[in-house]
């Protein structure tokens, strides 16, 4: 089985939206490899620091909200 890391990254980014606080910070309770990939894609600030949360970029915020809605909400 081949893992699609882009799909994993989308799910992680969508779930980061769920834990947003202080406008653009989200708890970093996900795998380091996924967080590193999101950083490489320019969607979050460098996660390798002492903070328990990561900062989403402007693009990351927009994409996280869209992914959260697409992946985790029901159609009305």
C-alpha positions in Angstrom: 0.0 0.0 0.0 1.3 3.4 -1.0 0.5 6.3 1.4 -0.6 9.6 -0.1 1.1 12.1 2.1 -0.7 15.0 0.4 -4.0 13.6 1.7 -2.5 13.2 5.2 -1.3 16.8 5.0 -4.7 18.0 4.0 -6.4 16.2 6.9 -3.8 17.5 9.4 -4.2 21.1 8.1 -8.0 20.8 8.3 -7.7 19.5 11.9 -5.3 22.4 12.8 -8.2 24.7 12.0 -10.2 22.8 14.6 -7.7 23.8 17.3 -7.1 27.4 16.3 -6.7 30.0 19.0 -5.2 33.5 19.1 -6.4 34.0 15.5 -3.7 31.9 13.8 -2.1 29.5 16.3 -3.0 25.8 16.5 -1.9 23.0 18.8 0.8 20.9 17.2 -0.3 17.5 18.4 0.4 15.8 15.0 3.3 13.9 13.5 6.5 15.9 13.0 6.8 14.7 9.4 3.3 16.1 8.5 4.1 19.4 10.3 7.5 19.6 8.5 5.8 19.0 5.1 3.2 21.7 5.9 6.1 24.1 6.7 7.8 23.2 3.5 4.6 24.0 1.6 4.5 27.4 3.3 1.3 26.7 5.2 2.7 27.0 8.7 5.7 28.6 10.4 8.6 26.4 11.4 7.2 23.9 14.0 10.6 23.1 15.5 10.5 25.4 18.5 9.5 25.2 22.2 6.0 26.4 21.7 3.1 23.9 22.0 1.4 25.5 19.0 2.3 26.5 15.4 1.4 29.6 13.5 -0.5 29.3 10.3 0.4 31.5 7.4 -2.2 33.6 5.6 -2.4 30.9 2.9 -2.5 28.2 5.6 -5.4 29.8 7.4 -7.5 30.0 4.2 -6.6 26.5 3.1 -7.2 25.1 6.6 -10.7 26.5 6.8 -11.6 25.3 3.3 -10.2 21.8 4.1 -12.0 21.6 7.4 -15.3 22.5 5.7 -14.7 20.0 2.9 -13.5 17.1 5.1 -15.4 17.5 8.3 -18.8 19.2 7.9 -22.1 17.8 6.7 -24.0 19.3 3.7 -27.3 20.9 4.8 
